[in-house]
Structures are given as C-alpha cells and as structure tokens.
C-alpha cells in the first residue's frame, strides 16, 4: 500500500542520515501533499515511531 511505501522511504532516509526523527512529520506531510493523499492510517504512522523514537 502507498502508506507503507511512504513509511519505508522515511525509514530509509533516517537510516541513511538524510533526515532526523524531528523531520518525520514534515517529510511525511510533504510527501502526502505531493501525492495528493488525504491522511495516514494510524497503524502505519506508528510503524515508524516504534522503531526510531523509542530508546
């Protein structure tokens, strides 16, 4: 699904040090705007955070 692909792209960008955890919301919103998507499903958004925001 498209939301999973967006999360994967963001995850890759974090792992490659292209963005920081602080950039997740901005990058996600910009990608959604470019792709004309209206909203992320909560479960898909949490997928990123459980891997990167928890110590």
N, C-alpha and C positions, 0 to 999 in steps of 0.2 A: 504494500500500500504506500501511497505517497508520503504519509506522515512518518512511516518507518524509515523511508529513504532520507527524509529531511533529518531525522534524529541520527541516522548513521553518518550523514555528511557532517553534522555538528560534532559528533563524537570523534570523527577522524580529524577535524580541524583542531579540536582540543588536544588530541594525542600528538599531533604534528606541531603543537605550539603555535598554531596560526591565530588562535583566539584563546581567551581565558574563560574561566567559569562565569565571570561577570558579563561576558559578551553573549551568553546563550540566548537570553530573551531577545536582545536586539537582533542578532543574526536570524533567529527563528522567525521573528516578526517580519524582517526584511524579505526573507525567502518566501514567506506566505504571501506577502504583498506582491512580489514579482510573479508568483504562480497563481495569483488571484484566488487563494484559498481563504475560507472564512473562519476556520477555527481548528485548533488541535484537539484531539481526543485526550482526556486527562491521562489515561494509562500510557499513552505514547510519550507524553511530556515527562512523566515520572521516570520512564526508562532511562533517560539521560541523567537525571539527578541522582538516582540511586547508585550510579557508577562513579560519578565525578564530584558530587557535593558532599557525600558522606566520607568522613575521615577513615 
